[in-house]
Amino acid sequence: MNKEDISVSTGQFAHDLSLAEFERALETLIVLAHSQGRNFLAYLLIMALMHLREEDQGRAETTH
């Protein structure tokens, strides 16, 4: 299975968010995950946030 085999329906939610709002949403989810002791989920969310910021700065690569 590769990433092209996975589809996720985001609906209208993801299309209506600005980059700053999406970052805030990820930051909120990170705090919630940490507070509930879900450290691996928090780690994954942190990685997603870092990737989002790198993409915004034009530094992200599509090697994964």
C-alpha positions in Angstrom: 0.0 0.0 0.0 1.3 3.5 -0.8 0.0 6.9 0.1 -2.0 7.1 -3.2 -4.1 4.2 -2.0 -5.4 6.0 1.0 -8.2 8.6 0.6 -9.6 10.7 3.4 -12.8 12.7 3.0 -12.2 16.1 4.5 -15.4 17.7 3.5 -15.7 21.4 3.5 -13.8 21.8 6.8 -10.3 21.7 5.4 -11.1 24.0 2.5 -12.3 26.8 4.7 -9.3 27.0 7.0 -6.5 29.5 6.4 -3.0 28.3 7.1 -2.9 30.1 10.5 -6.2 28.5 11.5 -5.0 25.1 10.5 -1.8 25.6 12.6 -3.9 26.7 15.6 -6.1 23.6 15.2 -3.0 21.3 15.1 -1.6 23.1 18.2 -4.8 22.7 20.0 -4.9 19.0 19.2 -1.3 18.6 20.4 -2.2 20.1 23.7 -5.2 17.9 24.1 -3.3 14.8 23.1 -0.5 15.6 25.7 -3.1 16.3 28.4 -4.7 12.9 27.9 -1.4 11.1 27.9 -1.5 10.2 24.2 2.1 11.0 23.6 2.6 9.2 20.3 -0.5 11.0 18.9 1.0 14.3 20.1 4.3 13.4 18.4 2.6 12.7 15.1 0.6 15.9 15.3 3.9 17.8 16.1 5.4 16.3 13.0 2.4 17.3 10.9 2.7 20.8 12.2 6.4 21.0 11.4 5.7 19.7 7.9 3.0 22.2 7.4 5.3 25.0 8.4 8.1 23.7 6.2 5.7 23.5 3.2 4.6 27.1 3.8 8.3 28.2 3.7 8.9 26.2 0.6 11.3 23.8 2.2 9.3 20.6 2.3 10.3 17.8 -0.1 8.0 15.1 -1.4 10.3 12.2 -0.7 8.0 10.4 1.8 
